[in-house]
């Protein structure tokens, strides 16, 4: 007797794929995608890399507010064919959004973003911190 792996949402996923339904208000996990990111630091910059294959640069919005980087946009299907008889359809199209709390303060006005081979790279220059100024305490003699 073989064990069968229990996948409670397998049939539900198949239903959505076959019927091409989008019940976003009822099931929010089916709506906005959250792309993966790599975040790392160099001596001068914080760098964020995100795969956005098939997304045009003009369809991407990048903003920084309160040390949080937000990347959002939409991947659009150029030509939609309803008659295809898919065996498996895993490539998701539609809206995506990702917010990342940055590890240090950055100069938002000097940020650069570039897209190459489906990879978005955002370079955020770090704010140089001034060294703390030491203040010597003078001791007054009491009379």
N, C-alpha and C positions, 0 to 999 in steps of 0.2 A: 504494500500500500504506500503510495507516494503522498508526501505532504504538499498541500497547495497553499501558496503564500496568500495571506489575507490582505487585500487591497480595497478598503471600503469605498474609495472614491473612483475606482477604475471605471465602473459602469457609468457613473455620473459624468466623468470626463468624456467618455465615448459618446454619451448622449449630446453633450454640448458641441463636440466636434462634428457629429453627423447632422445635427439639426442647425448648426451655425447660429446658435443662440447666444446672446450677450445679456445676462441678467445682472448687470453691474449694480443697480440699487439693492438687489436682494443678496447678491454674492460678490462682495467687493474684491475678493482674492482673484477673480477672473478678469478684473478691469486693468488697472495701471500696472505695468511691468516695473520691476526694480532691477536695473542692470547691475552686474558685478563691477567692483572697482578695486584697484590697487592704489594705496596711498603710501607714499614714502617721503622722506626728507633728505635733502642734501645740506651742505653747510649754509647755502644761501636761499634755497627754495623748498616749498612743499609741492610735491608733484602728484597729480591724480590722473590715473589712466583708466579708461572705460571703453570696452568694445561696443561700437555702434555701427556694425556692418549694415549697409543698406539704408543708412539714415543720411539725408543731405544736410550739410552744415547749416543751411538756412532754416532747417526745421528743428534746430537745437537752441535752447535758451539757457544761458549760464548766468547765475547771479550769486553774490556774496552778501550776506546780511548777518550781523552779530556773530562773526566767526563760523558761520555755517554756509557751505558751498552747496548750491542746488543746481542740478542739471535736469532739465526736462525737455521733452519734445515728442515727436511722433514719427513712427516708421510707417510709411505708406506703401501699399501694394500698387504698383504701376497699372497692372491689368488684372482684373478680378474675373475668374472663370468659375461660375457656379456649377458647370456641368462636369468638371473633373471628378473622376472616381478615385478619390484618395484612399490609399491603403493606410497611410499614417500622415498626419498633418501636425507638426510640432513647431514650425516656424510661426511665431506670434507677431502679428502686426498691431499697430495701435500706439496709444500713449504710453510714455514711460516717464518716470521721475525718480531721482535719487538725491537725498540730502545727506551731507557728510559734515560732522562737526570737525573743524580743522584743529590740528594738534597745537598750533601756535598762532599768534596774530600775524596777518599778512597784509601786504599793500594791495588792496583790491584794484586800485586804479592802474597798477602795473602788471596785472595778470595777463597771461597769453594763453590762447587755446589754438591747437592745430589738430587736423584730422589727416591721418595717413594710413592707408591700407585697412580701413574700417576701425581704427583705434583712435579714440579721442584722447589727447594729452593736454592737460591743463597745468601750467606752471605758474605758481603763486609765490612771488618774492616775499621772504620773511621780513618783518619789521625788525630793524636792528635795535636791540635793547641797550640803553645807556647803562653803564655801570653805576651802581649805587655809590653815592658820594658819602664818604665817612665823615662824621662830625665828632670831633674830640670833645669830651666833657671836661670842663675845667672845674676844679674843686676849689671852693672858696673856704677859707679858714673862718671858723666861727669865733667870735670874741667872747 
